């Protein structure tokens, strides 16, 4: 389980870095692609966070830069919270 947390932490950090770089560069196609990848990564842990990433993807397609900027910030905060919430995760804590 600790390996899963490490992979999740690194994947989310890499994806948020790509999302922020695309937003900074004004590259909405790259932003859309990065947001789409984030949907898949965070979706297994948080459908709410995945919904925000999906909304970002949609806003990038519609070229709504101001909405994209707000969603990037929101997604970053939600990803930070998600990583905090998964930190104590263990096999024993799962209800199967």
Biopython code that builds the backbone (N, CA, C, O; Angstrom):
import numpy as np
from Bio.PDB.StructureBuilder import StructureBuilder

atoms = [
    (1, "UNK", "N", (0.836, -1.195, 0.000)),
    (1, "UNK", "CA", (0.000, 0.000, 0.000)),
    (1, "UNK", "C", (0.875, 1.252, 0.000)),
    (1, "UNK", "O", (0.514, 2.261, -0.606)),
    (2, "UNK", "N", (2.023, 1.192, 0.675)),
    (2, "UNK", "CA", (2.875, 2.375, 0.701)),
    (2, "UNK", "C", (3.405, 2.689, -0.697)),
    (2, "UNK", "O", (3.586, 3.858, -1.036)),
    (3, "UNK", "N", (3.654, 1.669, -1.509)),
    (3, "UNK", "CA", (4.094, 1.895, -2.888)),
    (3, "UNK", "C", (2.996, 2.598, -3.685)),
    (3, "UNK", "O", (3.276, 3.498, -4.476)),
    (4, "UNK", "N", (1.762, 2.189, -3.475)),
    (4, "UNK", "CA", (0.634, 2.837, -4.143)),
    (4, "UNK", "C", (0.561, 4.318, -3.775)),
    (4, "UNK", "O", (0.328, 5.159, -4.643)),
    (5, "UNK", "N", (0.754, 4.637, -2.515)),
    (5, "UNK", "CA", (0.736, 6.044, -2.086)),
    (5, "UNK", "C", (1.862, 6.835, -2.744)),
    (5, "UNK", "O", (1.665, 7.976, -3.162)),
    (6, "UNK", "N", (3.042, 6.226, -2.833)),
    (6, "UNK", "CA", (4.188, 6.895, -3.455)),
    (6, "UNK", "C", (3.903, 7.162, -4.929)),
    (6, "UNK", "O", (4.163, 8.255, -5.432)),
    (7, "UNK", "N", (3.369, 6.161, -5.613)),
    (7, "UNK", "CA", (3.054, 6.318, -7.042)),
    (7, "UNK", "C", (1.974, 7.377, -7.234)),
    (7, "UNK", "O", (2.080, 8.220, -8.124)),
    (8, "UNK", "N", (0.934, 7.336, -6.400)),
    (8, "UNK", "CA", (-0.130, 8.338, -6.488)),
    (8, "UNK", "C", (0.430, 9.738, -6.260)),
    (8, "UNK", "O", (0.143, 10.659, -7.025)),
    (9, "UNK", "N", (1.222, 9.894, -5.217)),
    (9, "UNK", "CA", (1.792, 11.206, -4.891)),
    (9, "UNK", "C", (2.621, 11.743, -6.057)),
    (9, "UNK", "O", (2.492, 12.910, -6.425)),
    (10, "UNK", "N", (3.469, 10.897, -6.636)),
    (10, "UNK", "CA", (4.315, 11.327, -7.744)),
    (10, "UNK", "C", (3.490, 11.615, -8.992)),
    (10, "UNK", "O", (3.740, 12.598, -9.690)),
    (11, "UNK", "N", (2.514, 10.767, -9.274)),
    (11, "UNK", "CA", (1.674, 10.959, -10.464)),
    (11, "UNK", "C", (0.875, 12.253, -10.377)),
    (11, "UNK", "O", (0.813, 13.021, -11.338)),
    (12, "UNK", "N", (0.269, 12.486, -9.224)),
    (12, "UNK", "CA", (-0.523, 13.705, -9.050)),
    (12, "UNK", "C", (0.374, 14.939, -9.138)),
    (12, "UNK", "O", (0.003, 15.933, -9.763)),
    (13, "UNK", "N", (1.545, 14.877, -8.518)),
    (13, "UNK", "CA", (2.470, 16.015, -8.581)),
    (13, "UNK", "C", (2.898, 16.298, -10.020)),
    (13, "UNK", "O", (2.930, 17.453, -10.446)),
    (14, "UNK", "N", (3.226, 15.248, -10.762)),
    (14, "UNK", "CA", (3.630, 15.418, -12.162)),
    (14, "UNK", "C", (2.490, 15.986, -13.002)),
    (14, "UNK", "O", (2.699, 16.881, -13.821)),
    (15, "UNK", "N", (1.294, 15.464, -12.795)),
    (15, "UNK", "CA", (0.157, 15.935, -13.584)),
    (15, "UNK", "C", (-0.198, 17.378, -13.251)),
    (15, "UNK", "O", (-0.508, 18.158, -14.151)),
    (16, "UNK", "N", (-0.159, 17.741, -11.980)),
    (16, "UNK", "CA", (-0.452, 19.134, -11.617)),
    (16, "UNK", "C", (0.624, 20.060, -12.167)),
    (16, "UNK", "O", (0.333, 21.191, -12.557)),
    (17, "UNK", "N", (1.852, 19.591, -12.198)),
    (17, "UNK", "CA", (2.928, 20.403, -12.787)),
    (17, "UNK", "C", (2.668, 20.639, -14.272)),
    (17, "UNK", "O", (2.846, 21.753, -14.763)),
    (18, "UNK", "N", (2.253, 19.604, -14.983)),
    (18, "UNK", "CA", (1.934, 19.758, -16.414)),
    (18, "UNK", "C", (0.725, 20.663, -16.618)),
    (18, "UNK", "O", (0.699, 21.474, -17.543)),
    (19, "UNK", "N", (-0.268, 20.523, -15.757)),
    (19, "UNK", "CA", (-1.468, 21.362, -15.851)),
    (19, "UNK", "C", (-1.098, 22.823, -15.634)),
    (19, "UNK", "O", (-1.510, 23.691, -16.404)),
    (20, "UNK", "N", (-0.326, 23.096, -14.594)),
    (20, "UNK", "CA", (0.059, 24.488, -14.302)),
    (20, "UNK", "C", (0.940, 25.069, -15.404)),
    (20, "UNK", "O", (0.785, 26.233, -15.772)),
    (21, "UNK", "N", (1.865, 24.267, -15.934)),
    (21, "UNK", "CA", (2.736, 24.749, -17.011)),
    (21, "UNK", "C", (1.924, 25.069, -18.262)),
    (21, "UNK", "O", (2.159, 26.087, -18.914)),
    (22, "UNK", "N", (0.978, 24.211, -18.594)),
    (22, "UNK", "CA", (0.139, 24.460, -19.774)),
    (22, "UNK", "C", (-0.690, 25.724, -19.585)),
    (22, "UNK", "O", (-0.853, 26.509, -20.519)),
    (23, "UNK", "N", (-1.211, 25.920, -18.383)),
    (23, "UNK", "CA", (-2.007, 27.119, -18.099)),
    (23, "UNK", "C", (-1.131, 28.362, -18.198)),
    (23, "UNK", "O", (-1.528, 29.364, -18.794)),
    (24, "UNK", "N", (0.048, 28.293, -17.618)),
    (24, "UNK", "CA", (0.981, 29.432, -17.670)),
    (24, "UNK", "C", (1.355, 29.767, -19.109)),
    (24, "UNK", "O", (1.454, 30.938, -19.478)),
    (25, "UNK", "N", (1.563, 28.725, -19.923)),
    (25, "UNK", "CA", (1.937, 28.927, -21.331)),
    (25, "UNK", "C", (0.749, 29.305, -22.208)),
    (25, "UNK", "O", (0.924, 29.687, -23.365)),
    (26, "UNK", "N", (-0.462, 29.199, -21.657)),
    (26, "UNK", "CA", (-1.653, 29.498, -22.449)),
    (26, "UNK", "C", (-1.948, 28.440, -23.490)),
    (26, "UNK", "O", (-2.651, 28.707, -24.465)),
    (27, "UNK", "N", (-1.417, 27.237, -23.296)),
    (27, "UNK", "CA", (-1.594, 26.144, -24.245)),
    (27, "UNK", "C", (-2.801, 25.308, -23.814)),
    (27, "UNK", "O", (-2.663, 24.365, -23.035)),
    (28, "UNK", "N", (-3.971, 25.655, -24.321)),
    (28, "UNK", "CA", (-5.203, 25.011, -23.886)),
    (28, "UNK", "C", (-5.335, 23.568, -24.374)),
    (28, "UNK", "O", (-6.006, 22.766, -23.725)),
    (29, "UNK", "N", (-4.725, 23.228, -25.480)),
    (29, "UNK", "CA", (-4.748, 21.834, -25.933)),
    (29, "UNK", "C", (-3.924, 20.967, -24.985)),
    (29, "UNK", "O", (-4.354, 19.880, -24.598)),
    (30, "UNK", "N", (-2.759, 21.443, -24.619)),
    (30, "UNK", "CA", (-1.930, 20.714, -23.652)),
    (30, "UNK", "C", (-2.612, 20.647, -22.293)),
    (30, "UNK", "O", (-2.516, 19.637, -21.596)),
    (31, "UNK", "N", (-3.300, 21.716, -21.915)),
    (31, "UNK", "CA", (-4.055, 21.743, -20.663)),
    (31, "UNK", "C", (-5.168, 20.696, -20.700)),
    (31, "UNK", "O", (-5.368, 19.970, -19.726)),
    (32, "UNK", "N", (-5.887, 20.614, -21.810)),
    (32, "UNK", "CA", (-6.947, 19.627, -21.950)),
    (32, "UNK", "C", (-6.403, 18.214, -21.793)),
    (32, "UNK", "O", (-6.990, 17.393, -21.087)),
    (33, "UNK", "N", (-5.280, 17.930, -22.452)),
    (33, "UNK", "CA", (-4.680, 16.600, -22.379)),
    (33, "UNK", "C", (-4.246, 16.262, -20.949)),
    (33, "UNK", "O", (-4.473, 15.150, -20.473)),
    (34, "UNK", "N", (-3.629, 17.216, -20.278)),
    (34, "UNK", "CA", (-3.164, 16.982, -18.906)),
    (34, "UNK", "C", (-4.345, 16.795, -17.956)),
    (34, "UNK", "O", (-4.295, 15.961, -17.052)),
    (35, "UNK", "N", (-5.391, 17.562, -18.160)),
    (35, "UNK", "CA", (-6.587, 17.421, -17.324)),
    (35, "UNK", "C", (-7.233, 16.061, -17.539)),
    (35, "UNK", "O", (-7.706, 15.436, -16.590)),
    (36, "UNK", "N", (-7.253, 15.606, -18.778)),
    (36, "UNK", "CA", (-7.825, 14.295, -19.090)),
    (36, "UNK", "C", (-7.054, 13.188, -18.363)),
    (36, "UNK", "O", (-7.657, 12.258, -17.828)),
    (37, "UNK", "N", (-5.744, 13.288, -18.346)),
    (37, "UNK", "CA", (-4.934, 12.303, -17.622)),
    (37, "UNK", "C", (-5.224, 12.358, -16.122)),
    (37, "UNK", "O", (-5.278, 11.323, -15.459)),
    (38, "UNK", "N", (-5.408, 13.548, -15.599)),
    (38, "UNK", "CA", (-5.695, 13.699, -14.170)),
    (38, "UNK", "C", (-7.020, 13.052, -13.801)),
    (38, "UNK", "O", (-7.151, 12.483, -12.717)),
    (39, "UNK", "N", (-8.001, 13.132, -14.688)),
    (39, "UNK", "CA", (-9.305, 12.498, -14.434)),
    (39, "UNK", "C", (-9.091, 11.016, -14.121)),
    (39, "UNK", "O", (-9.636, 10.497, -13.146)),
    (40, "UNK", "N", (-8.309, 10.351, -14.937)),
    (40, "UNK", "CA", (-8.064, 8.933, -14.746)),
    (40, "UNK", "C", (-7.293, 8.622, -13.479)),
    (40, "UNK", "O", (-7.568, 7.626, -12.809)),
    (41, "UNK", "N", (-6.339, 9.459, -13.151)),
    (41, "UNK", "CA", (-5.514, 9.208, -11.971)),
    (41, "UNK", "C", (-6.279, 9.411, -10.678)),
    (41, "UNK", "O", (-6.260, 8.547, -9.802)),
    (42, "UNK", "N", (-6.947, 10.535, -10.551)),
    (42, "UNK", "CA", (-7.616, 10.841, -9.274)),
    (42, "UNK", "C", (-8.983, 10.181, -9.155)),
    (42, "UNK", "O", (-9.515, 10.052, -8.053)),
    (43, "UNK", "N", (-9.558, 9.760, -10.289)),
    (43, "UNK", "CA", (-10.902, 9.198, -10.277)),
    (43, "UNK", "C", (-11.060, 7.966, -9.417)),
    (43, "UNK", "O", (-12.135, 7.728, -8.868)),
    (44, "UNK", "N", (-10.008, 7.179, -9.290)),
    (44, "UNK", "CA", (-10.084, 5.976, -8.451)),
    (44, "UNK", "C", (-10.163, 6.313, -6.968)),
    (44, "UNK", "O", (-10.582, 5.483, -6.162)),
    (45, "UNK", "N", (-9.765, 7.521, -6.607)),
    (45, "UNK", "CA", (-9.726, 7.920, -5.205)),
    (45, "UNK", "C", (-10.782, 8.958, -4.843)),
    (45, "UNK", "O", (-11.239, 9.011, -3.701)),
    (46, "UNK", "N", (-11.170, 9.785, -5.817)),
    (46, "UNK", "CA", (-12.123, 10.854, -5.530)),
    (46, "UNK", "C", (-12.879, 11.233, -6.796)),
    (46, "UNK", "O", (-12.315, 11.826, -7.716)),
    (47, "UNK", "N", (-14.153, 10.887, -6.830)),
    (47, "UNK", "CA", (-14.959, 11.270, -7.992)),
    (47, "UNK", "C", (-15.176, 12.780, -8.028)),
    (47, "UNK", "O", (-15.326, 13.353, -9.107)),
    (48, "UNK", "N", (-15.193, 13.425, -6.881)),
    (48, "UNK", "CA", (-15.385, 14.878, -6.836)),
    (48, "UNK", "C", (-14.176, 15.577, -7.471)),
    (48, "UNK", "O", (-14.336, 16.506, -8.262)),
    (49, "UNK", "N", (-12.983, 15.129, -7.124)),
    (49, "UNK", "CA", (-11.770, 15.705, -7.718)),
    (49, "UNK", "C", (-11.717, 15.398, -9.209)),
    (49, "UNK", "O", (-11.324, 16.251, -10.005)),
    (50, "UNK", "N", (-12.106, 14.195, -9.589)),
    (50, "UNK", "CA", (-12.145, 13.836, -11.007)),
    (50, "UNK", "C", (-13.138, 14.712, -11.771)),
    (50, "UNK", "O", (-12.895, 15.071, -12.923)),
    (51, "UNK", "N", (-14.251, 15.052, -11.130)),
    (51, "UNK", "CA", (-15.237, 15.933, -11.771)),
    (51, "UNK", "C", (-14.653, 17.315, -12.049)),
    (51, "UNK", "O", (-14.940, 17.918, -13.084)),
    (52, "UNK", "N", (-13.840, 17.813, -11.134)),
    (52, "UNK", "CA", (-13.206, 19.124, -11.342)),
    (52, "UNK", "C", (-12.196, 19.031, -12.480)),
    (52, "UNK", "O", (-12.122, 19.933, -13.314)),
    (53, "UNK", "N", (-11.422, 17.956, -12.525)),
    (53, "UNK", "CA", (-10.471, 17.767, -13.622)),
    (53, "UNK", "C", (-11.212, 17.660, -14.963)),
    (53, "UNK", "O", (-10.748, 18.178, -15.978)),
    (54, "UNK", "N", (-12.352, 16.991, -14.953)),
    (54, "UNK", "CA", (-13.164, 16.874, -16.165)),
    (54, "UNK", "C", (-13.734, 18.226, -16.588)),
    (54, "UNK", "O", (-13.778, 18.544, -17.777)),
    (55, "UNK", "N", (-14.166, 19.015, -15.614)),
    (55, "UNK", "CA", (-14.666, 20.360, -15.916)),
    (55, "UNK", "C", (-13.548, 21.221, -16.509)),
    (55, "UNK", "O", (-13.789, 22.031, -17.404)),
    (56, "UNK", "N", (-12.325, 21.039, -16.004)),
    (56, "UNK", "CA", (-11.172, 21.760, -16.545)),
    (56, "UNK", "C", (-10.929, 21.343, -17.992)),
    (56, "UNK", "O", (-10.686, 22.184, -18.858)),
    (57, "UNK", "N", (-10.996, 20.059, -18.240)),
    (57, "UNK", "CA", (-10.834, 19.561, -19.609)),
    (57, "UNK", "C", (-11.873, 20.199, -20.538)),
    (57, "UNK", "O", (-11.534, 20.654, -21.631)),
    (58, "UNK", "N", (-13.130, 20.232, -20.102)),
    (58, "UNK", "CA", (-14.198, 20.820, -20.910)),
    (58, "UNK", "C", (-13.988, 22.320, -21.136)),
    (58, "UNK", "O", (-14.202, 22.821, -22.240)),
    (59, "UNK", "N", (-13.572, 23.029, -20.092)),
    (59, "UNK", "CA", (-13.337, 24.473, -20.211)),
    (59, "UNK", "C", (-12.181, 24.755, -21.172)),
    (59, "UNK", "O", (-12.202, 25.744, -21.905)),
    (60, "UNK", "N", (-11.182, 23.888, -21.165)),
    (60, "UNK", "CA", (-10.059, 24.061, -22.090)),
    (60, "UNK", "C", (-10.518, 23.872, -23.535)),
    (60, "UNK", "O", (-10.081, 24.598, -24.428)),
    (61, "UNK", "N", (-11.392, 22.904, -23.759)),
    (61, "UNK", "CA", (-11.939, 22.678, -25.108)),
    (61, "UNK", "C", (-12.703, 23.918, -25.572)),
    (61, "UNK", "O", (-12.614, 24.312, -26.735)),
    (62, "UNK", "N", (-13.455, 24.529, -24.651)),
    (62, "UNK", "CA", (-14.246, 25.725, -24.992)),
    (62, "UNK", "C", (-13.399, 26.993, -24.980)),
    (62, "UNK", "O", (-13.900, 28.079, -25.272)),
    (63, "UNK", "N", (-12.116, 26.858, -24.640)),
    (63, "UNK", "CA", (-11.154, 27.965, -24.605)),
    (63, "UNK", "C", (-11.576, 29.069, -23.638)),
    (63, "UNK", "O", (-11.433, 30.255, -23.936)),
    (64, "UNK", "N", (-12.092, 28.673, -22.492)),
    (64, "UNK", "CA", (-12.509, 29.601, -21.441)),
    (64, "UNK", "C", (-11.364, 29.772, -20.443)),
    (64, "UNK", "O", (-11.318, 29.117, -19.402)),
    (65, "UNK", "N", (-10.450, 30.663, -20.788)),
    (65, "UNK", "CA", (-9.208, 30.826, -20.028)),
    (65, "UNK", "C", (-9.437, 31.202, -18.560)),
    (65, "UNK", "O", (-8.779, 30.649, -17.679)),
    (66, "UNK", "N", (-10.334, 32.107, -18.290)),
    (66, "UNK", "CA", (-10.565, 32.520, -16.898)),
    (66, "UNK", "C", (-11.133, 31.374, -16.069)),
    (66, "UNK", "O", (-10.740, 31.172, -14.919)),
    (67, "UNK", "N", (-12.046, 30.639, -16.654)),
    (67, "UNK", "CA", (-12.614, 29.483, -15.950)),
    (67, "UNK", "C", (-11.523, 28.440, -15.749)),
    (67, "UNK", "O", (-11.431, 27.839, -14.678)),
    (68, "UNK", "N", (-10.701, 28.220, -16.760)),
    (68, "UNK", "CA", (-9.592, 27.271, -16.630)),
    (68, "UNK", "C", (-8.672, 27.663, -15.478)),
    (68, "UNK", "O", (-8.276, 26.812, -14.681)),
    (69, "UNK", "N", (-8.337, 28.929, -15.388)),
    (69, "UNK", "CA", (-7.438, 29.382, -14.327)),
    (69, "UNK", "C", (-8.023, 29.087, -12.946)),
    (69, "UNK", "O", (-7.317, 28.624, -12.050)),
    (70, "UNK", "N", (-9.306, 29.356, -12.786)),
    (70, "UNK", "CA", (-9.959, 29.085, -11.498)),
    (70, "UNK", "C", (-10.001, 27.591, -11.208)),
    (70, "UNK", "O", (-9.791, 27.170, -10.071)),
    (71, "UNK", "N", (-10.271, 26.795, -12.228)),
    (71, "UNK", "CA", (-10.337, 25.345, -12.038)),
    (71, "UNK", "C", (-8.969, 24.740, -11.747)),
    (71, "UNK", "O", (-8.869, 23.776, -10.989)),
    (72, "UNK", "N", (-7.922, 25.292, -12.338)),
    (72, "UNK", "CA", (-6.560, 24.816, -12.044)),
    (72, "UNK", "C", (-6.258, 25.022, -10.561)),
    (72, "UNK", "O", (-5.724, 24.131, -9.901)),
    (73, "UNK", "N", (-6.598, 26.189, -10.047)),
    (73, "UNK", "CA", (-6.367, 26.452, -8.622)),
    (73, "UNK", "C", (-7.195, 25.522, -7.739)),
    (73, "UNK", "O", (-6.698, 24.974, -6.755)),
    (74, "UNK", "N", (-8.447, 25.355, -8.101)),
    (74, "UNK", "CA", (-9.325, 24.470, -7.324)),
    (74, "UNK", "C", (-8.829, 23.032, -7.363)),
    (74, "UNK", "O", (-8.798, 22.352, -6.337)),
    (75, "UNK", "N", (-8.442, 22.571, -8.546)),
    (75, "UNK", "CA", (-7.943, 21.209, -8.692)),
    (75, "UNK", "C", (-6.665, 21.015, -7.878)),
    (75, "UNK", "O", (-6.485, 19.975, -7.245)),
    (76, "UNK", "N", (-5.792, 21.997, -7.892)),
    (76, "UNK", "CA", (-4.558, 21.894, -7.105)),
    (76, "UNK", "C", (-4.847, 21.733, -5.625)),
    (76, "UNK", "O", (-4.229, 20.907, -4.954)),
    (77, "UNK", "N", (-5.776, 22.515, -5.117)),
    (77, "UNK", "CA", (-6.155, 22.411, -3.703)),
    (77, "UNK", "C", (-6.779, 21.060, -3.395)),
    (77, "UNK", "O", (-6.498, 20.450, -2.363)),
    (78, "UNK", "N", (-7.629, 20.601, -4.304)),
    (78, "UNK", "CA", (-8.289, 19.313, -4.089)),
    (78, "UNK", "C", (-7.294, 18.156, -4.158)),
    (78, "UNK", "O", (-7.415, 17.192, -3.403)),
    (79, "UNK", "N", (-6.329, 18.244, -5.043)),
    (79, "UNK", "CA", (-5.303, 17.201, -5.121)),
    (79, "UNK", "C", (-4.456, 17.180, -3.853)),
    (79, "UNK", "O", (-4.104, 16.110, -3.357)),
    (80, "UNK", "N", (-4.128, 18.355, -3.330)),
    (80, "UNK", "CA", (-3.394, 18.415, -2.055)),
    (80, "UNK", "C", (-4.186, 17.739, -0.943)),
    (80, "UNK", "O", (-3.632, 16.978, -0.149)),
    (81, "UNK", "N", (-5.482, 18.021, -0.890)),
    (81, "UNK", "CA", (-6.349, 17.417, 0.134)),
    (81, "UNK", "C", (-6.460, 15.908, -0.078)),
    (81, "UNK", "O", (-6.476, 15.145, 0.887)),
    (82, "UNK", "N", (-6.537, 15.482, -1.324)),
    (82, "UNK", "CA", (-6.611, 14.063, -1.627)),
    (82, "UNK", "C", (-5.354, 13.336, -1.160)),
    (82, "UNK", "O", (-5.433, 12.256, -0.574)),
    (83, "UNK", "N", (-4.208, 13.929, -1.421)),
    (83, "UNK", "CA", (-2.954, 13.306, -0.989)),
    (83, "UNK", "C", (-2.871, 13.244, 0.532)),
    (83, "UNK", "O", (-2.391, 12.258, 1.091)),
    (84, "UNK", "N", (-3.333, 14.280, 1.191)),
    (84, "UNK", "CA", (-3.363, 14.262, 2.660)),
    (84, "UNK", "C", (-4.289, 13.154, 3.167)),
    (84, "UNK", "O", (-3.965, 12.454, 4.126)),
    (85, "UNK", "N", (-5.438, 13.005, 2.515)),
    (85, "UNK", "CA", (-6.426, 12.019, 2.951)),
    (85, "UNK", "C", (-5.954, 10.587, 2.718)),
    (85, "UNK", "O", (-6.339, 9.685, 3.462)),
    (86, "UNK", "N", (-5.132, 10.365, 1.703)),
    (86, "UNK", "CA", (-4.664, 9.012, 1.415)),
    (86, "UNK", "C", (-3.390, 8.659, 2.169)),
    (86, "UNK", "O", (-2.968, 7.502, 2.143)),
    (87, "UNK", "N", (-2.779, 9.603, 2.826)),
    (87, "UNK", "CA", (-1.525, 9.346, 3.558)),
    (87, "UNK", "C", (-1.664, 8.217, 4.576)),
    (87, "UNK", "O", (-0.795, 7.348, 4.628)),
    (88, "UNK", "N", (-2.726, 8.195, 5.388)),
    (88, "UNK", "CA", (-2.821, 7.118, 6.386)),
    (88, "UNK", "C", (-3.448, 5.828, 5.846)),
    (88, "UNK", "O", (-3.684, 4.896, 6.615)),
    (89, "UNK", "N", (-3.717, 5.758, 4.558)),
    (89, "UNK", "CA", (-4.382, 4.611, 3.966)),
    (89, "UNK", "C", (-3.546, 3.345, 4.129)),
    (89, "UNK", "O", (-2.339, 3.349, 3.887)),
    (90, "UNK", "N", (-4.204, 2.263, 4.543)),
    (90, "UNK", "CA", (-3.542, 0.969, 4.665)),
    (90, "UNK", "C", (-4.531, -0.126, 4.280)),
    (90, "UNK", "O", (-5.739, 0.106, 4.218)),
    (91, "UNK", "N", (-4.018, -1.290, 4.028)),
    (91, "UNK", "CA", (-4.876, -2.430, 3.707)),
    (91, "UNK", "C", (-5.848, -2.679, 4.848)),
    (91, "UNK", "O", (-7.024, -2.954, 4.609)),
    (92, "UNK", "N", (-5.377, -2.588, 6.077)),
    (92, "UNK", "CA", (-6.223, -2.832, 7.245)),
    (92, "UNK", "C", (-7.363, -1.833, 7.369)),
    (92, "UNK", "O", (-8.414, -2.152, 7.926)),
    (93, "UNK", "N", (-7.158, -0.611, 6.848)),
    (93, "UNK", "CA", (-8.195, 0.416, 6.979)),
    (93, "UNK", "C", (-9.297, 0.303, 5.932)),
    (93, "UNK", "O", (-10.324, 0.974, 6.032)),
    (94, "UNK", "N", (-9.086, -0.541, 4.935)),
    (94, "UNK", "CA", (-10.077, -0.699, 3.878)),
    (94, "UNK", "C", (-11.199, -1.632, 4.341)),
    (94, "UNK", "O", (-10.951, -2.658, 4.976)),
    (95, "UNK", "N", (-12.413, -1.261, 4.017)),
    (95, "UNK", "CA", (-13.560, -2.124, 4.301)),
    (95, "UNK", "C", (-13.866, -2.916, 3.045)),
    (95, "UNK", "O", (-14.295, -2.357, 2.036)),
    (96, "UNK", "N", (-13.649, -4.190, 3.109)),
    (96, "UNK", "CA", (-13.880, -5.023, 1.916)),
    (96, "UNK", "C", (-15.112, -5.846, 2.064)),
    (96, "UNK", "O", (-15.460, -6.604, 1.159)),
]
sb = StructureBuilder()
sb.init_structure("model")
sb.init_model(0)
sb.init_chain("A")
sb.init_seg("    ")
for serial, (resi, resn, name, xyz) in enumerate(atoms, 1):
    if name == "N":
        sb.init_residue(resn, " ", resi, " ")
    sb.init_atom(name, np.array(xyz, "f"), 0.0, 1.0, " ", f" {name:<3s}", serial, name[0])
structure = sb.get_structure()
